[in-house]
Amino acid sequence: MTAVLEGVRILEVAEHTFVPAASALLSDWGAEVIKIEHVERGDAMRGLASTGMALVPSDVHALLEHSNRGKQSLGLDLTSPDGLAILYKLASTADVFLTNKLPRVRQKLKIGVEEVRAHNPDIIYVRGTGQGERGLLGSSRGGGRSQASRVRPGAAAAGSGFRGLDRSHDDRRRDHGRPVPP
């Protein structure tokens, strides 16, 4: 594969799959990716096998390895001043900062855009969360823990052809040229 991102350094503070899979792809394209993991337990995806939620063979953890291929990994305690100092030093040399931590966690860990850019004003700060950051579901956790898992089927239908009719503020029906369900 062509290393089009060779020379790009990415600092990732993320767990599970959503953002780690994106940076794994960037690594495939030649970027250097440094993944920061929890100092004691590592990426929460590592624990999935021990919970029984997923059948993971003892020799290969495909879920974890797929999303973390090609990365360097460092365990840091981001709640300690020393761990945070190391993170900020790494951020000062990175081109991109990736995270999937929710706003309240980023605030608690002091890894928000302001804190990271205080050490590297030119860094590209990227955050990805399952439900976005604003609106009704903005602070909810992903997966089955949130109301979002119950409303997704309805949202998918609303975003598909079933959105053929809507009502304007004066309650008139408007046809947008899409199929209308019976």
C-alpha positions as CSV (number, residue, x, y, z in Angstrom):
1,M,0.0,0.0,0.0
2,T,1.2,3.5,-0.7
3,A,2.4,5.4,2.4
4,V,0.7,8.7,1.6
5,L,0.6,9.7,5.3
6,E,4.3,8.9,5.9
7,G,5.7,11.6,8.3
8,V,2.3,12.3,9.9
9,R,2.2,11.6,13.6
10,I,-1.2,10.8,15.3
11,L,-1.8,10.7,19.0
12,E,-4.8,8.7,19.9
13,V,-6.7,8.6,23.3
14,A,-9.6,6.3,22.4
15,E,-11.0,2.9,23.2
16,H,-13.2,0.2,21.7
17,T,-13.6,0.4,17.9
18,F,-15.0,3.6,16.5
19,V,-12.0,6.0,16.5
20,P,-9.3,3.3,16.9
21,A,-10.5,1.7,13.6
22,A,-10.1,5.1,11.9
23,S,-6.5,5.5,13.1
24,A,-5.7,1.9,12.2
25,L,-6.6,2.8,8.6
26,L,-4.4,5.9,8.8
27,S,-1.6,3.7,10.0
28,D,-2.2,1.4,7.0
29,W,-1.6,4.6,4.9
30,G,1.8,5.3,6.6
31,A,1.0,7.5,9.6
32,E,2.7,6.9,12.8
33,V,0.0,6.3,15.4
34,I,0.7,6.4,19.1
35,K,-2.2,5.0,21.1
36,I,-2.5,6.0,24.8
37,E,-4.2,3.3,26.9
38,H,-5.3,3.1,30.5
39,V,-2.3,2.4,32.6
40,E,-3.8,-0.7,34.4
41,R,-6.4,-2.2,32.1
42,G,-5.4,-1.0,28.7
43,D,-8.1,-0.4,26.0
44,A,-11.5,-1.4,27.3
45,M,-11.8,-3.7,24.3
46,R,-9.2,-6.0,25.9
47,G,-11.7,-6.8,28.6
48,L,-14.4,-7.9,26.3
49,A,-13.2,-11.5,26.3
50,S,-13.2,-11.7,30.1
51,T,-16.8,-10.5,30.2
52,G,-18.2,-13.3,28.0
53,M,-19.8,-10.6,25.7
54,A,-17.7,-11.9,22.8
55,L,-16.1,-15.2,22.1
56,V,-12.5,-14.4,21.7
57,P,-9.9,-17.1,21.2
58,S,-7.0,-17.1,23.6
59,D,-4.3,-16.7,21.0
60,V,-5.8,-13.9,18.9
61,H,-8.2,-11.0,19.9
62,A,-9.3,-10.1,16.4
63,L,-11.6,-7.3,17.6
64,L,-8.7,-5.6,19.4
65,E,-6.1,-6.3,16.9
66,H,-8.1,-5.1,13.9
67,S,-8.7,-1.7,15.4
68,N,-5.1,-1.3,16.8
69,R,-2.9,-2.7,14.0
70,G,0.2,-0.8,13.2
71,K,0.2,1.4,16.3
72,Q,2.6,2.0,19.1
73,S,0.9,1.7,22.5
74,L,1.7,3.5,25.7
75,G,-0.1,3.0,29.1
76,L,-0.5,6.3,30.9
77,D,-2.4,7.4,34.0
78,L,-4.0,10.6,32.6
79,T,-5.4,11.4,36.1
80,S,-1.8,12.0,37.3
81,P,0.3,15.1,36.7
82,D,3.2,12.9,35.4
83,G,1.0,11.0,32.9
84,L,-0.6,14.2,31.7
85,A,2.8,15.8,31.3
86,I,3.9,12.9,29.1
87,L,0.7,13.2,27.0
88,Y,1.2,16.9,26.5
89,K,4.9,16.3,25.4
90,L,3.7,13.8,22.9
91,A,0.9,16.2,21.7
92,S,3.6,18.9,21.2
93,T,5.1,16.6,18.5
94,A,1.9,15.3,16.9
95,D,0.1,16.5,13.8
96,V,-3.3,15.0,14.8
97,F,-5.0,14.3,18.2
98,L,-7.8,11.7,18.0
99,T,-10.2,10.9,20.8
100,N,-13.6,9.3,21.4
101,K,-13.9,10.4,25.0
102,L,-17.2,12.2,25.8
103,P,-17.0,15.9,26.8
104,R,-17.2,15.3,30.5
105,V,-14.4,12.7,30.4
106,R,-12.2,15.0,28.2
107,Q,-12.8,17.8,30.8
108,K,-11.9,15.5,33.7
109,L,-8.8,14.2,32.0
110,K,-7.8,17.7,30.8
111,I,-7.5,16.6,27.2
112,G,-10.0,19.0,25.6
113,V,-9.1,21.0,22.5
114,E,-7.9,24.0,24.6
115,E,-5.6,22.0,26.8
116,V,-4.1,20.0,23.9
117,R,-3.7,23.1,21.7
118,A,-2.0,24.9,24.6
119,H,0.9,22.5,23.9
120,N,0.6,22.5,20.1
121,P,-1.5,25.3,18.5
122,D,-1.2,23.7,15.0
123,I,-2.5,20.2,16.0
124,I,-5.6,18.9,14.3
125,Y,-8.0,17.9,17.1
126,V,-10.5,15.2,16.1
127,R,-13.2,13.9,18.3
128,G,-15.7,11.2,17.4
129,T,-18.5,10.0,19.6
130,G,-21.3,7.6,18.8
131,Q,-24.1,10.1,19.2
132,G,-22.4,13.4,18.5
133,E,-21.9,15.9,21.2
134,R,-25.0,18.1,21.0
135,G,-28.7,17.4,21.3
136,L,-30.7,14.9,23.2
137,L,-28.2,12.1,22.9
138,G,-25.0,14.2,23.0
139,S,-23.8,13.0,26.4
140,S,-25.1,9.4,26.1
141,R,-22.8,6.5,25.9
142,G,-22.9,4.3,22.8
143,G,-24.3,0.8,22.4
144,G,-27.1,-0.7,24.4
145,R,-26.6,1.6,27.4
146,S,-28.4,4.5,25.9
147,Q,-31.8,5.4,24.6
148,A,-30.1,5.8,21.2
149,S,-30.1,2.0,20.7
150,R,-33.9,2.1,21.0
151,V,-34.5,4.9,18.6
152,R,-32.0,4.0,15.9
153,P,-34.5,1.9,13.9
154,G,-37.0,4.8,13.9
155,A,-34.3,7.3,12.9
156,A,-33.2,5.0,10.0
157,A,-36.7,4.9,8.7
158,A,-37.1,8.6,9.1
159,G,-34.0,9.2,7.1
160,S,-35.0,6.8,4.3
161,G,-37.9,6.9,1.9
162,F,-40.4,7.1,4.7
163,R,-39.6,10.8,5.0
164,G,-41.5,11.4,1.8
165,L,-44.1,13.5,3.5
166,D,-43.6,16.1,6.1
167,R,-45.5,18.9,7.6
168,S,-44.4,22.5,7.4
169,H,-45.0,24.9,10.3
170,D,-48.4,25.7,9.0
171,D,-49.4,22.0,8.8
172,R,-49.6,21.8,5.0
173,R,-48.5,18.5,3.5
174,R,-45.6,18.8,1.2
175,D,-44.5,16.0,-1.2
176,H,-40.8,15.9,-1.8
177,G,-41.0,13.4,-4.7
178,R,-40.2,10.4,-2.5
179,P,-42.3,7.3,-1.9
180,V,-45.0,7.8,0.6
181,P,-45.8,4.8,2.8
182,P,-49.4,3.5,2.7
